[in-house]
């Protein structure tokens, strides 16, 4: 089994927004999981949960941001200190996720759960939400333009989309630009696999003109050098 590579050019994010529910001693816990890019985005989701579930007694939360999970925030929102926000955060960390916020809204069922019970309930509700959300890799990719004459365009495009070495390198064809005198195939490949992508281009007697770097979502366990 191949180990998943890790590093500043790859990290995990949720695959989709999700929600999940837990009932513990008649108290209801609803976990809301959302992808976010900034603290402002995260706080907007928290406020949205407050508006949508005004009858809940607590809206506890945690969010994590950044390629190395460098920004974290938690809120117990009136629950005993350390019984809600931190368990939510630790569950997120256990799933090695970033760029997300989890809000767990609680409706009190009449029976106190105690400190340990609250920790377990907030952790379990979060875990259920994250399980529904799934995960993808967020990978640092490099973009480039590859000029190809019209006579070779169809064959080259097919090779870049189907050649095993290209697939193994995570090379993707984004579009074909016809605005210049010569067609340009716009490609991306994970930064960590860029040398392998260049080797494919070399075999096809092509030259890449890099145009920049960015982040892109890729399936976990795919050929994109995901973590």
Secondary structure, DSSP 8 states (H G I E B T S, - for coil): ------BTTEEEE-SS-EEEEEEETTEEEEEEEEE-SSHHHHHHHHHHHHHHTTT-SEEEEEEEESTT--EEEEE-TTSSTTSSHHHHHHHHHHTTB-SEEEEEEEE--SS--HHHHHHHHHHHHHHHHHHHH--EEEEEEEEEEEE--HHHHHHHHHHHHH-HHHHHTT-EEEEEE-SSSS-EEEEEEEGGGHHHHHHHHHHTT--EEEEEEEEEEE-TTSTT---
